[in-house]
């Protein structure tokens, strides 16, 4: 699918849109408001819409009211989620802005599965999941992605690991950088970044079945470690 | 040099410290205030200091007044600047918080040379260089680095390129990801990221002598592109 000046078109999220032949109809108060009032789209404008389940449709608006949108389909695509096997365990940080920033960047880079984890050395325990999931939708739309990202809460690393998967954990003293080859592996992975105070000895113990790696020769702030790890891993997932 | 619990010790920046044998003395109103009033260090505490020119000293405080610090040297190291050949051209962004965040993260990752560039499609032209250089010192200290980062202003891409060096520029439609090998090349490089509105056709023309690459299959916000490009390049500089 060719991106026709995406900065002028924009992507809208309608989880329940209905496609009939060459037409798509969609409703949803918040997104209709965003479409008409904020972005000021009108009949004849071309936009993208997604259901958040991998379908990306490019079309031209044929009818538009306050409540409903009708689109004539120009092209449609069903996208695989290349990031489905990867869950990012985000440490809950002292500063909520830095936490949100790290989360938003990881969504832009393509990750769709997240857990906000309370580690033993975390100094803050609470996150606003509703707010974060709204941020995630905005970042999905911004980056023209079609898989809805979701974030959940885990009250410990131990409980976050119970879903299974190979932990990839960042450790300043690890012998090598992230060299794991993900191409032919069907495995699931958990990207694990520690909180400001680092991992506890218990947490290091339960991570030992995983793969440790270094991100930088310097010392990174926790949110920098998240974005750097996400950048390096996403690059491998996208291009390896 | 072994990092003895760096989160408890901290790094302080004294550009004019004087070393005589096993002792170092240092003065500087702001940093002395930070050391004594904010971090509440006292005689017997162990700290790092740097001159911002590659010297990193670890020592124990033997004398401390409001104006002067004396340190007994435990270990000293002269570090090469692995990032000296690389200049990051940062697009001036609409949102100063996002610009600062991208800059701060790039410093933490190790870059020391920056230009804040007004591109033809930039919608904002001004940056506060004094404020940014203070941010840079904080990020240098935070990441335990010993080379002072500096940021300058360029009023166009053209003038930023006059310093010489091979442009590495991010382009969503480039055929490959960043695969340049920097090990044996003695060349200088300019990491170039476009502003929110993208490069102008004139800018793309003058970048054509350089190397273009993709960062992601998705669309990244400008500040995400900066941090992702810096993460990928820093990882090569650190470990290639």
Interface residues (C-beta under 8 A of the other chain):
Chain A: X3 X6 X7 X82 X101 X105 X108 X109 X110 X142 X143 X144 X145 X176 X177 X196 X197 X198 X214 X215 X216 X217 X218 X219 X220 X221 X224 X227 X228 X231 X232 X234 X235 X238 X239
Chain B: X3 X6 X7 X82 X101 X105 X108 X109 X110 X142 X143 X144 X145 X176 X177 X196 X197 X198 X214 X215 X216 X217 X218 X219 X220 X221 X224 X227 X228 X231 X232 X234 X235 X238 X239
